[in-house]
Amino acid sequence: MGLVFSRVLLLAACSIRVRVLSWRQETAGTTAAGEQGKEDAVLDFIRPGDRVTIRNRFNQERTGKAVMRGTYGWVLNMGGRYGTPAIADERNIVRVTTARA
């Protein structure tokens, strides 16, 4: 009985994994080429020293100084005693204020 039950669970888990993988492939192709270019342009526009305002997970706007470009977006110094870090990516950027030269 236990062997049959474990095989049924294994088959169900494999079926769910296949559905999730196919859904990811379908949704990955939904982004239009124009939208991807626009998102990259925003990240390419930012330079070190710029003030970047982002919207955090609590839907609050926070402003920080762009420090360097990382794998997932720009690393921001949000201030504070130890320079609290944050990541600005194409989904959470609200505005960019360029640094004065």
Secondary structure, DSSP 8 states (H G I E B T S, - for coil): -HHHHHHHHHHHHHHHHHHHHHHHHHHHTTS-HHHHHHHHHHHHH--TT-EEEEE-TTS-EEEEEEEEE-SSSEEEE--TTTT-EEEE-TTTEEEEE----
